[in-house]
Amino acid sequence: MRVEQLADSLSQAAVTLHGAVMRAIRKRASQGENGISHSQAQAVFALEVALRQQANQLYADAAGHTVAGLETAQRQLSGLLDTVRLRIARNDDVRHWISLATSLLHLGSAVLAGNPERILGTLGKVRERLQEMAPD
């Protein structure tokens, strides 16, 4: 996976996160106190902005970064990020959104740092977060 593709995936995850939080806000309007809290919505919006900023940084720095030496991780990364977007879109638990978005930010940071061990570690964390969201 090229760095530009990772940036695209982070941008798409931010779009999905935005859609999920807006859906939760509309749901709160119809359900009252049973929906997303104001502080949760603020946290998700902040993560959305951070994902977009990190994607922009990856785009800007793409010429100097590669996810080299991680052939297996590269092949799995695209599918993993697609799964992240689907899970956010289909899950109503804001805690999971926050956890996944935070893990994605760590992944982008590891790529920017060019640290293969950290990249693999954060990929593992993303997988763990997805398992936590797995349907029962």
N, CA, C and O atoms as a GROMACS GRO file, in nm:
protein
  544
    1MET      N    1   0.085  -0.118   0.000
    1MET     CA    2   0.000   0.000   0.000
    1MET      C    3   0.088   0.123   0.000
    1MET      O    4   0.182   0.135   0.079
    2ARG      N    5   0.058   0.212  -0.088
    2ARG     CA    6   0.131   0.339  -0.093
    2ARG      C    7   0.076   0.431   0.015
    2ARG      O    8  -0.037   0.416   0.061
    3VAL      N    9   0.159   0.525   0.054
    3VAL     CA   10   0.120   0.618   0.159
    3VAL      C   11  -0.003   0.698   0.118
    3VAL      O   12  -0.088   0.730   0.202
    4GLU      N   13  -0.013   0.730  -0.011
    4GLU     CA   14  -0.131   0.804  -0.059
    4GLU      C   15  -0.258   0.722  -0.037
    4GLU      O   16  -0.364   0.778  -0.006
    5GLN      N   17  -0.248   0.591  -0.054
    5GLN     CA   18  -0.365   0.505  -0.032
    5GLN      C   19  -0.404   0.504   0.115
    5GLN      O   20  -0.523   0.504   0.148
    6LEU      N   21  -0.305   0.503   0.204
    6LEU     CA   22  -0.334   0.511   0.347
    6LEU      C   23  -0.402   0.644   0.378
    6LEU      O   24  -0.500   0.648   0.453
    7ALA      N   25  -0.352   0.751   0.321
    7ALA     CA   26  -0.414   0.883   0.342
    7ALA      C   27  -0.558   0.882   0.292
    7ALA      O   28  -0.648   0.935   0.358
    8ASP      N   29  -0.582   0.822   0.174
    8ASP     CA   30  -0.718   0.810   0.122
    8ASP      C   31  -0.807   0.734   0.220
    8ASP      O   32  -0.920   0.774   0.247
    9SER      N   33  -0.754   0.624   0.273
    9SER     CA   34  -0.832   0.542   0.366
    9SER      C   35  -0.862   0.617   0.495
    9SER      O   36  -0.972   0.606   0.549
   10LEU      N   37  -0.766   0.694   0.545
   10LEU     CA   38  -0.791   0.773   0.665
   10LEU      C   39  -0.896   0.880   0.638
   10LEU      O   40  -0.982   0.906   0.722
   11SER      N   41  -0.890   0.942   0.521
   11SER     CA   42  -0.991   1.042   0.484
   11SER      C   43  -1.129   0.978   0.475
   11SER      O   44  -1.228   1.034   0.522
   12GLN      N   45  -1.135   0.860   0.414
   12GLN     CA   46  -1.263   0.790   0.402
   12GLN      C   47  -1.315   0.748   0.540
   12GLN      O   48  -1.436   0.752   0.564
   13ALA      N   49  -1.225   0.708   0.629
   13ALA     CA   50  -1.267   0.674   0.765
   13ALA      C   51  -1.324   0.796   0.835
   13ALA      O   52  -1.422   0.784   0.910
   14ALA      N   53  -1.266   0.912   0.813
   14ALA     CA   54  -1.318   1.036   0.872
   14ALA      C   55  -1.457   1.066   0.819
   14ALA      O   56  -1.544   1.109   0.895
   15VAL      N   57  -1.478   1.045   0.690
   15VAL     CA   58  -1.611   1.067   0.631
   15VAL      C   59  -1.713   0.971   0.694
   15VAL      O   60  -1.824   1.011   0.728
   16THR      N   61  -1.674   0.846   0.710
   16THR     CA   62  -1.763   0.747   0.770
   16THR      C   63  -1.792   0.782   0.915
   16THR      O   64  -1.906   0.771   0.960
   17LEU      N   65  -1.690   0.824   0.988
   17LEU     CA   66  -1.707   0.865   1.127
   17LEU      C   67  -1.803   0.982   1.137
   17LEU      O   68  -1.888   0.986   1.226
   18HIS      N   69  -1.789   1.078   1.046
   18HIS     CA   70  -1.880   1.193   1.045
   18HIS      C   71  -2.024   1.148   1.022
   18HIS      O   72  -2.116   1.193   1.091
   19GLY      N   73  -2.043   1.060   0.926
   19GLY     CA   74  -2.178   1.008   0.900
   19GLY      C   75  -2.236   0.936   1.020
   19GLY      O   76  -2.355   0.950   1.049
   20ALA      N   77  -2.153   0.859   1.088
   20ALA     CA   78  -2.200   0.784   1.205
   20ALA      C   79  -2.240   0.878   1.318
   20ALA      O   80  -2.343   0.857   1.382
   21VAL      N   81  -2.160   0.981   1.344
   21VAL     CA   82  -2.193   1.072   1.453
   21VAL      C   83  -2.316   1.155   1.419
   21VAL      O   84  -2.398   1.183   1.507
   22MET      N   85  -2.331   1.194   1.294
   22MET     CA   86  -2.451   1.268   1.256
   22MET      C   87  -2.576   1.180   1.270
   22MET      O   88  -2.681   1.228   1.313
   23ARG      N   89  -2.563   1.053   1.235
   23ARG     CA   90  -2.674   0.959   1.252
   23ARG      C   91  -2.709   0.947   1.401
   23ARG      O   92  -2.826   0.944   1.438
   24ALA      N   93  -2.606   0.940   1.486
   24ALA     CA   94  -2.628   0.930   1.630
   24ALA      C   95  -2.692   1.056   1.687
   24ALA      O   96  -2.776   1.049   1.777
   25ILE      N   97  -2.654   1.172   1.635
   25ILE     CA   98  -2.714   1.298   1.681
   25ILE      C   99  -2.861   1.304   1.642
   25ILE      O  100  -2.945   1.345   1.722
   26ARG      N  101  -2.892   1.263   1.520
   26ARG     CA  102  -3.034   1.260   1.478
   26ARG      C  103  -3.113   1.161   1.563
   26ARG      O  104  -3.228   1.186   1.598
   27LYS      N  105  -3.050   1.049   1.595
   27LYS     CA  106  -3.115   0.948   1.678
   27LYS      C  107  -3.142   1.005   1.817
   27LYS      O  108  -3.248   0.980   1.875
   28ARG      N  109  -3.046   1.081   1.870
   28ARG     CA  110  -3.064   1.143   2.002
   28ARG      C  111  -3.182   1.240   1.999
   28ARG      O  112  -3.260   1.248   2.094
   29ALA      N  113  -3.195   1.312   1.890
   29ALA     CA  114  -3.305   1.408   1.878
   29ALA      C  115  -3.440   1.338   1.888
   29ALA      O  116  -3.536   1.393   1.942
   30SER      N  117  -3.446   1.216   1.837
   30SER     CA  118  -3.573   1.143   1.842
   30SER      C  119  -3.589   1.061   1.970
   30SER      O  120  -3.701   1.030   2.009
   31GLN      N  121  -3.476   1.026   2.036
   31GLN     CA  122  -3.484   0.940   2.154
   31GLN      C  123  -3.453   1.013   2.284
   31GLN      O  124  -3.463   0.954   2.391
   32GLY      N  125  -3.416   1.137   2.275
   32GLY     CA  126  -3.384   1.211   2.396
   32GLY      C  127  -3.253   1.166   2.458
   32GLY      O  128  -3.152   1.156   2.388
   33GLU      N  129  -3.253   1.140   2.586
   33GLU     CA  130  -3.131   1.110   2.660
   33GLU      C  131  -3.067   0.976   2.625
   33GLU      O  132  -2.954   0.951   2.668
   34ASN      N  133  -3.134   0.891   2.550
   34ASN     CA  134  -3.078   0.760   2.517
   34ASN      C  135  -2.976   0.763   2.404
   34ASN      O  136  -2.914   0.661   2.375
   35GLY      N  137  -2.959   0.876   2.341
   35GLY     CA  138  -2.867   0.886   2.228
   35GLY      C  139  -2.727   0.928   2.272
   35GLY      O  140  -2.693   0.920   2.390
   36ILE      N  141  -2.648   0.970   2.177
   36ILE     CA  142  -2.510   1.012   2.200
   36ILE      C  143  -2.508   1.138   2.287
   36ILE      O  144  -2.591   1.227   2.271
   37SER      N  145  -2.413   1.144   2.380
   37SER     CA  146  -2.402   1.262   2.465
   37SER      C  147  -2.327   1.373   2.390
   37SER      O  148  -2.260   1.348   2.290
   38HIS      N  149  -2.342   1.493   2.440
   38HIS     CA  150  -2.273   1.608   2.380
   38HIS      C  151  -2.121   1.586   2.383
   38HIS      O  152  -2.052   1.612   2.284
   39SER      N  153  -2.069   1.540   2.498
   39SER     CA  154  -1.924   1.521   2.509
   39SER      C  155  -1.875   1.409   2.417
   39SER      O  156  -1.765   1.418   2.363
   40GLN      N  157  -1.955   1.304   2.400
   40GLN     CA  158  -1.917   1.198   2.307
   40GLN      C  159  -1.914   1.251   2.164
   40GLN      O  160  -1.821   1.221   2.088
   41ALA      N  161  -2.014   1.328   2.127
   41ALA     CA  162  -2.018   1.385   1.992
   41ALA      C  163  -1.898   1.475   1.968
   41ALA      O  164  -1.836   1.471   1.862
   42GLN      N  165  -1.864   1.557   2.068
   42GLN     CA  166  -1.747   1.645   2.056
   42GLN      C  167  -1.619   1.563   2.038
   42GLN      O  168  -1.534   1.598   1.957
   43ALA      N  169  -1.606   1.454   2.114
   43ALA     CA  170  -1.487   1.369   2.103
   43ALA      C  171  -1.477   1.307   1.965
   43ALA      O  172  -1.368   1.300   1.907
   44VAL      N  173  -1.590   1.261   1.911
   44VAL     CA  174  -1.589   1.200   1.778
   44VAL      C  175  -1.555   1.305   1.672
   44VAL      O  176  -1.478   1.278   1.580
   45PHE      N  177  -1.613   1.424   1.683
   45PHE     CA  178  -1.581   1.531   1.587
   45PHE      C  179  -1.431   1.565   1.593
   45PHE      O  180  -1.369   1.588   1.489
   46ALA      N  181  -1.375   1.570   1.714
   46ALA     CA  182  -1.232   1.599   1.727
   46ALA      C  183  -1.147   1.490   1.661
   46ALA      O  184  -1.047   1.520   1.597
   47LEU      N  185  -1.188   1.365   1.677
   47LEU     CA  186  -1.115   1.254   1.613
   47LEU      C  187  -1.129   1.261   1.461
   47LEU      O  188  -1.034   1.232   1.388
   48GLU      N  189  -1.247   1.299   1.415
   48GLU     CA  190  -1.268   1.315   1.271
   48GLU      C  191  -1.171   1.419   1.214
   48GLU      O  192  -1.108   1.396   1.111
   49VAL      N  193  -1.161   1.532   1.281
   49VAL     CA  194  -1.070   1.638   1.237
   49VAL      C  195  -0.926   1.589   1.241
   49VAL      O  196  -0.848   1.615   1.149
   50ALA      N  197  -0.890   1.518   1.347
   50ALA     CA  198  -0.753   1.468   1.359
   50ALA      C  199  -0.721   1.368   1.247
   50ALA      O  200  -0.611   1.370   1.193
   51LEU      N  201  -0.817   1.282   1.213
   51LEU     CA  202  -0.795   1.189   1.102
   51LEU      C  203  -0.774   1.264   0.971
   51LEU      O  204  -0.686   1.228   0.892
   52ARG      N  205  -0.854   1.366   0.948
   52ARG     CA  206  -0.839   1.445   0.825
   52ARG      C  207  -0.703   1.516   0.821
   52ARG      O  208  -0.638   1.520   0.718
   53GLN      N  209  -0.663   1.571   0.935
   53GLN     CA  210  -0.534   1.640   0.940
   53GLN      C  211  -0.419   1.542   0.917
   53GLN      O  212  -0.323   1.574   0.847
   54GLN      N  213  -0.430   1.424   0.976
   54GLN     CA  214  -0.324   1.326   0.957
   54GLN      C  215  -0.320   1.279   0.812
   54GLN      O  216  -0.212   1.259   0.756
   55ALA      N  217  -0.436   1.261   0.751
   55ALA     CA  218  -0.440   1.224   0.610
   55ALA      C  219  -0.373   1.332   0.526
   55ALA      O  220  -0.295   1.302   0.435
   56ASN      N  221  -0.403   1.458   0.556
   56ASN     CA  222  -0.341   1.568   0.482
   56ASN      C  223  -0.190   1.570   0.501
   56ASN      O  224  -0.116   1.598   0.406
   57GLN      N  225  -0.144   1.539   0.621
   57GLN     CA  226   0.000   1.534   0.645
   57GLN      C  227   0.062   1.419   0.566
   57GLN      O  228   0.171   1.433   0.510
   58LEU      N  229  -0.007   1.305   0.561
   58LEU     CA  230   0.043   1.193   0.482
   58LEU      C  231   0.050   1.230   0.334
   58LEU      O  232   0.148   1.198   0.266
   59TYR      N  233  -0.053   1.298   0.284
   59TYR     CA  234  -0.049   1.343   0.143
   59TYR      C  235   0.071   1.434   0.119
   59TYR      O  236   0.144   1.418   0.021
   60ALA      N  237   0.092   1.528   0.209
   60ALA     CA  238   0.199   1.626   0.192
   60ALA      C  239   0.337   1.560   0.199
   60ALA      O  240   0.430   1.602   0.130
   61ASP      N  241   0.349   1.460   0.282
   61ASP     CA  242   0.479   1.396   0.304
   61ASP      C  243   0.496   1.265   0.227
   61ASP      O  244   0.596   1.196   0.247
   62ALA      N  245   0.402   1.232   0.141
   62ALA     CA  246   0.401   1.100   0.076
   62ALA      C  247   0.529   1.070  -0.001
   62ALA      O  248   0.572   0.955  -0.006
   63ALA      N  249   0.589   1.168  -0.059
   63ALA     CA  250   0.709   1.144  -0.140
   63ALA      C  251   0.822   1.087  -0.055
   63ALA      O  252   0.905   1.011  -0.106
   64GLY      N  253   0.825   1.122   0.071
   64GLY     CA  254   0.934   1.076   0.157
   64GLY      C  255   0.901   0.956   0.242
   64GLY      O  256   0.986   0.911   0.319
   65HIS      N  257   0.781   0.902   0.230
   65HIS     CA  258   0.742   0.791   0.314
   65HIS      C  259   0.696   0.672   0.231
   65HIS      O  260   0.626   0.686   0.131
   66THR      N  261   0.736   0.557   0.275
   66THR     CA  262   0.681   0.433   0.221
   66THR      C  263   0.660   0.339   0.337
   66THR      O  264   0.724   0.351   0.442
   67VAL      N  265   0.571   0.246   0.319
   67VAL     CA  266   0.550   0.144   0.420
   67VAL      C  267   0.632   0.024   0.371
   67VAL      O  268   0.578  -0.083   0.341
   68ALA      N  269   0.763   0.044   0.365
   68ALA     CA  270   0.853  -0.055   0.307
   68ALA      C  271   0.879  -0.169   0.405
   68ALA      O  272   0.874  -0.151   0.526
   69GLY      N  273   0.909  -0.285   0.348
   69GLY     CA  274   0.944  -0.400   0.429
   69GLY      C  275   0.827  -0.464   0.500
   69GLY      O  276   0.846  -0.551   0.584
   70LEU      N  277   0.707  -0.423   0.467
   70LEU     CA  278   0.589  -0.477   0.533
   70LEU      C  279   0.491  -0.531   0.430
   70LEU      O  280   0.374  -0.496   0.430
   71GLU      N  281   0.540  -0.618   0.342
   71GLU     CA  282   0.458  -0.665   0.231
   71GLU      C  283   0.326  -0.726   0.280
   71GLU      O  284   0.220  -0.695   0.227
   72THR      N  285   0.334  -0.813   0.381
   72THR     CA  286   0.212  -0.876   0.432
   72THR      C  287   0.119  -0.772   0.491
   72THR      O  288  -0.001  -0.772   0.465
   73ALA      N  289   0.176  -0.681   0.571
   73ALA     CA  290   0.094  -0.576   0.632
   73ALA      C  291   0.032  -0.488   0.525
   73ALA      O  292  -0.083  -0.446   0.538
   74GLN      N  293   0.108  -0.459   0.420
   74GLN     CA  294   0.055  -0.375   0.313
   74GLN      C  295  -0.065  -0.440   0.246
   74GLN      O  296  -0.164  -0.374   0.217
   75ARG      N  297  -0.056  -0.571   0.222
   75ARG     CA  298  -0.167  -0.641   0.156
   75ARG      C  299  -0.291  -0.642   0.245
   75ARG      O  300  -0.403  -0.634   0.195
   76GLN      N  301  -0.270  -0.653   0.375
   76GLN     CA  302  -0.382  -0.662   0.468
   76GLN      C  303  -0.439  -0.526   0.505
   76GLN      O  304  -0.555  -0.515   0.544
   77LEU      N  305  -0.359  -0.422   0.493
   77LEU     CA  306  -0.398  -0.290   0.539
   77LEU      C  307  -0.521  -0.236   0.468
   77LEU      O  308  -0.610  -0.181   0.532
   78SER      N  309  -0.526  -0.250   0.338
   78SER     CA  310  -0.639  -0.197   0.262
   78SER      C  311  -0.769  -0.262   0.305
   78SER      O  312  -0.868  -0.194   0.330
   79GLY      N  313  -0.770  -0.394   0.314
   79GLY     CA  314  -0.890  -0.465   0.358
   79GLY      C  315  -0.928  -0.432   0.501
   79GLY      O  316  -1.046  -0.421   0.534
   80LEU      N  317  -0.827  -0.416   0.586
   80LEU     CA  318  -0.852  -0.383   0.725
   80LEU      C  319  -0.918  -0.246   0.737
   80LEU      O  320  -1.011  -0.229   0.815
   81LEU      N  321  -0.870  -0.150   0.660
   81LEU     CA  322  -0.928  -0.015   0.666
   81LEU      C  323  -1.068  -0.012   0.608
   81LEU      O  324  -1.153   0.065   0.654
   82ASP      N  325  -1.095  -0.095   0.508
   82ASP     CA  326  -1.232  -0.108   0.457
   82ASP      C  327  -1.323  -0.163   0.565
   82ASP      O  328  -1.436  -0.116   0.582
   83THR      N  329  -1.274  -0.262   0.639
   83THR     CA  330  -1.352  -0.321   0.748
   83THR      C  331  -1.380  -0.218   0.857
   83THR      O  332  -1.490  -0.214   0.912
   84VAL      N  333  -1.281  -0.135   0.888
   84VAL     CA  334  -1.299  -0.030   0.988
   84VAL      C  335  -1.414   0.062   0.948
   84VAL      O  336  -1.502   0.091   1.028
   85ARG      N  337  -1.412   0.107   0.823
   85ARG     CA  338  -1.518   0.198   0.776
   85ARG      C  339  -1.656   0.130   0.784
   85ARG      O  340  -1.753   0.194   0.826
   86LEU      N  341  -1.664   0.004   0.745
   86LEU     CA  342  -1.792  -0.067   0.751
   86LEU      C  343  -1.840  -0.082   0.894
   86LEU      O  344  -1.959  -0.063   0.922
   87ARG      N  345  -1.750  -0.116   0.985
   87ARG     CA  346  -1.790  -0.134   1.125
   87ARG      C  347  -1.838  -0.003   1.187
   87ARG      O  348  -1.936  -0.002   1.262
   88ILE      N  349  -1.770   0.106   1.156
   88ILE     CA  350  -1.814   0.236   1.209
   88ILE      C  351  -1.952   0.269   1.155
   88ILE      O  352  -2.039   0.315   1.229
   89ALA      N  353  -1.972   0.246   1.026
   89ALA     CA  354  -2.100   0.279   0.963
   89ALA      C  355  -2.214   0.194   1.018
   89ALA      O  356  -2.328   0.240   1.022
   90ARG      N  357  -2.185   0.072   1.060
   90ARG     CA  358  -2.292  -0.021   1.102
   90ARG      C  359  -2.306  -0.035   1.253
   90ARG      O  360  -2.394  -0.107   1.299
   91ASN      N  361  -2.223   0.032   1.330
   91ASN     CA  362  -2.224   0.016   1.474
   91ASN      C  363  -2.268   0.147   1.538
   91ASN      O  364  -2.226   0.255   1.496
   92ASP      N  365  -2.351   0.137   1.639
   92ASP     CA  366  -2.403   0.257   1.704
   92ASP      C  367  -2.333   0.292   1.835
   92ASP      O  368  -2.372   0.387   1.902
   93ASP      N  369  -2.230   0.217   1.873
   93ASP     CA  370  -2.162   0.241   1.999
   93ASP      C  371  -2.047   0.340   1.979
   93ASP      O  372  -1.943   0.306   1.923
   94VAL      N  373  -2.068   0.461   2.026
   94VAL     CA  374  -1.970   0.569   2.006
   94VAL      C  375  -1.836   0.535   2.070
   94VAL      O  376  -1.733   0.581   2.021
   95ARG      N  377  -1.835   0.457   2.177
   95ARG     CA  378  -1.708   0.420   2.240
   95ARG      C  379  -1.620   0.342   2.143
   95ARG      O  380  -1.498   0.360   2.142
   96HIS      N  381  -1.682   0.257   2.062
   96HIS     CA  382  -1.606   0.182   1.963
   96HIS      C  383  -1.552   0.275   1.854
   96HIS      O  384  -1.440   0.256   1.807
   97TRP      N  385  -1.631   0.373   1.814
   97TRP     CA  386  -1.584   0.469   1.713
   97TRP      C  387  -1.460   0.540   1.762
   97TRP      O  388  -1.360   0.553   1.691
   98ILE      N  389  -1.467   0.586   1.887
   98ILE     CA  390  -1.355   0.660   1.946
   98ILE      C  391  -1.231   0.572   1.953
   98ILE      O  392  -1.121   0.615   1.919
   99SER      N  393  -1.250   0.449   1.997
   99SER     CA  394  -1.138   0.355   2.009
   99SER      C  395  -1.074   0.326   1.873
   99SER      O  396  -0.952   0.328   1.860
  100LEU      N  397  -1.157   0.301   1.773
  100LEU     CA  398  -1.105   0.273   1.638
  100LEU      C  399  -1.036   0.395   1.578
  100LEU      O  400  -0.928   0.383   1.521
  101ALA      N  401  -1.098   0.511   1.590
  101ALA     CA  402  -1.039   0.632   1.533
  101ALA      C  403  -0.905   0.663   1.598
  101ALA      O  404  -0.811   0.706   1.531
  102THR      N  405  -0.896   0.642   1.729
  102THR     CA  406  -0.770   0.663   1.799
  102THR      C  407  -0.663   0.567   1.748
  102THR      O  408  -0.548   0.606   1.728
  103SER      N  409  -0.701   0.441   1.728
  103SER     CA  410  -0.606   0.343   1.674
  103SER      C  411  -0.561   0.382   1.534
  103SER      O  412  -0.444   0.364   1.500
  104LEU      N  413  -0.652   0.434   1.452
  104LEU     CA  414  -0.614   0.479   1.317
  104LEU      C  415  -0.515   0.596   1.323
  104LEU      O  416  -0.422   0.604   1.243
  105LEU      N  417  -0.537   0.685   1.419
  105LEU     CA  418  -0.443   0.797   1.434
  105LEU      C  419  -0.304   0.746   1.472
  105LEU      O  420  -0.203   0.796   1.422
  106HIS      N  421  -0.300   0.646   1.559
  106HIS     CA  422  -0.171   0.587   1.597
  106HIS      C  423  -0.105   0.520   1.476
  106HIS      O  424   0.017   0.527   1.460
  107LEU      N  425  -0.185   0.456   1.392
  107LEU     CA  426  -0.132   0.392   1.272
  107LEU      C  427  -0.071   0.496   1.178
  107LEU      O  428   0.041   0.479   1.130
  108GLY      N  429  -0.144   0.603   1.153
  108GLY     CA  430  -0.091   0.709   1.067
  108GLY      C  431   0.037   0.769   1.122
  108GLY      O  432   0.130   0.799   1.048
  109SER      N  433   0.041   0.786   1.253
  109SER     CA  434   0.160   0.840   1.318
  109SER      C  435   0.279   0.745   1.302
  109SER      O  436   0.391   0.789   1.279
  110ALA      N  437   0.253   0.615   1.314
  110ALA     CA  438   0.360   0.516   1.297
  110ALA      C  439   0.414   0.518   1.155
  110ALA      O  440   0.535   0.507   1.133
  111VAL      N  441   0.325   0.533   1.057
  111VAL     CA  442   0.368   0.541   0.917
  111VAL      C  443   0.452   0.666   0.896
  111VAL      O  444   0.558   0.661   0.832
  112LEU      N  445   0.406   0.778   0.948
  112LEU     CA  446   0.483   0.903   0.934
  112LEU      C  447   0.620   0.892   0.999
  112LEU      O  448   0.717   0.950   0.950
  113ALA      N  449   0.627   0.817   1.109
  113ALA     CA  450   0.755   0.799   1.178
  113ALA      C  451   0.844   0.699   1.104
  113ALA      O  452   0.964   0.691   1.131
  114GLY      N  453   0.786   0.621   1.013
  114GLY     CA  454   0.864   0.522   0.940
  114GLY      C  455   0.911   0.408   1.027
  114GLY      O  456   1.019   0.352   1.005
  115ASN      N  457   0.832   0.373   1.128
  115ASN     CA  458   0.870   0.272   1.226
  115ASN      C  459   0.793   0.143   1.201
  115ASN      O  460   0.677   0.132   1.243
  116PRO      N  461   0.853   0.042   1.135
  116PRO     CA  462   0.781  -0.081   1.102
  116PRO      C  463   0.726  -0.155   1.223
  116PRO      O  464   0.615  -0.208   1.218
  117GLU      N  465   0.802  -0.160   1.333
  117GLU     CA  466   0.753  -0.229   1.452
  117GLU      C  467   0.627  -0.162   1.506
  117GLU      O  468   0.531  -0.228   1.544
  118ARG      N  469   0.630  -0.031   1.509
  118ARG     CA  470   0.514   0.045   1.557
  118ARG      C  471   0.396   0.028   1.463
  118ARG      O  472   0.281   0.020   1.508
  119ILE      N  473   0.421   0.024   1.333
  119ILE     CA  474   0.314   0.002   1.236
  119ILE      C  475   0.247  -0.132   1.262
  119ILE      O  476   0.125  -0.140   1.269
  120LEU      N  477   0.328  -0.237   1.277
  120LEU     CA  478   0.271  -0.370   1.303
  120LEU      C  479   0.195  -0.373   1.435
  120LEU      O  480   0.089  -0.435   1.444
  121GLY      N  481   0.249  -0.307   1.537
  121GLY     CA  482   0.181  -0.302   1.667
  121GLY      C  483   0.047  -0.231   1.658
  121GLY      O  484  -0.052  -0.276   1.717
  122THR      N  485   0.043  -0.121   1.585
  122THR     CA  486  -0.084  -0.048   1.574
  122THR      C  487  -0.183  -0.123   1.486
  122THR      O  488  -0.304  -0.114   1.509
  123LEU      N  489  -0.134  -0.196   1.386
  123LEU     CA  490  -0.225  -0.281   1.308
  123LEU      C  491  -0.291  -0.384   1.399
  123LEU      O  492  -0.410  -0.413   1.386
  124GLY      N  493  -0.212  -0.440   1.490
  124GLY     CA  494  -0.267  -0.535   1.587
  124GLY      C  495  -0.374  -0.472   1.674
  124GLY      O  496  -0.476  -0.534   1.704
  125LYS      N  497  -0.350  -0.348   1.716
  125LYS     CA  498  -0.450  -0.276   1.798
  125LYS      C  499  -0.578  -0.252   1.720
  125LYS      O  500  -0.688  -0.265   1.775
  126VAL      N  501  -0.565  -0.215   1.593
  126VAL     CA  502  -0.685  -0.194   1.511
  126VAL      C  503  -0.764  -0.325   1.502
  126VAL      O  504  -0.886  -0.324   1.514
  127ARG      N  505  -0.693  -0.436   1.481
  127ARG     CA  506  -0.762  -0.566   1.475
  127ARG      C  507  -0.832  -0.598   1.607
  127ARG      O  508  -0.945  -0.648   1.607
  128GLU      N  509  -0.766  -0.568   1.720
  128GLU     CA  510  -0.828  -0.589   1.852
  128GLU      C  511  -0.956  -0.508   1.865
  128GLU      O  512  -1.058  -0.558   1.912
  129ARG      N  513  -0.949  -0.382   1.824
  129ARG     CA  514  -1.068  -0.296   1.833
  129ARG      C  515  -1.181  -0.350   1.747
  129ARG      O  516  -1.298  -0.345   1.786
  130LEU      N  517  -1.147  -0.402   1.629
  130LEU     CA  518  -1.249  -0.460   1.542
  130LEU      C  519  -1.312  -0.583   1.607
  130LEU      O  520  -1.432  -0.605   1.595
  131GLN      N  521  -1.230  -0.663   1.674
  131GLN     CA  522  -1.283  -0.781   1.743
  131GLN      C  523  -1.381  -0.739   1.854
  131GLN      O  524  -1.482  -0.805   1.876
  132GLU      N  525  -1.349  -0.630   1.924
  132GLU     CA  526  -1.438  -0.580   2.028
  132GLU      C  527  -1.572  -0.538   1.971
  132GLU      O  528  -1.674  -0.544   2.039
  133MET      N  529  -1.573  -0.496   1.845
  133MET     CA  530  -1.696  -0.451   1.779
  133MET      C  531  -1.768  -0.563   1.707
  133MET      O  532  -1.878  -0.542   1.655
  134ALA      N  533  -1.709  -0.682   1.703
  134ALA     CA  534  -1.768  -0.792   1.626
  134ALA      C  535  -1.908  -0.820   1.675
  134ALA      O  536  -1.934  -0.820   1.796
  135PRO      N  537  -1.999  -0.846   1.581
  135PRO     CA  538  -2.136  -0.879   1.621
  135PRO      C  539  -2.137  -1.005   1.705
  135PRO      O  540  -2.059  -1.097   1.681
  136ASP      N  541  -2.225  -1.009   1.804
  136ASP     CA  542  -2.234  -1.126   1.893
  136ASP      C  543  -2.284  -1.249   1.823
  136ASP      O  544  -2.297  -1.355   1.884
   0.00000   0.00000   0.00000
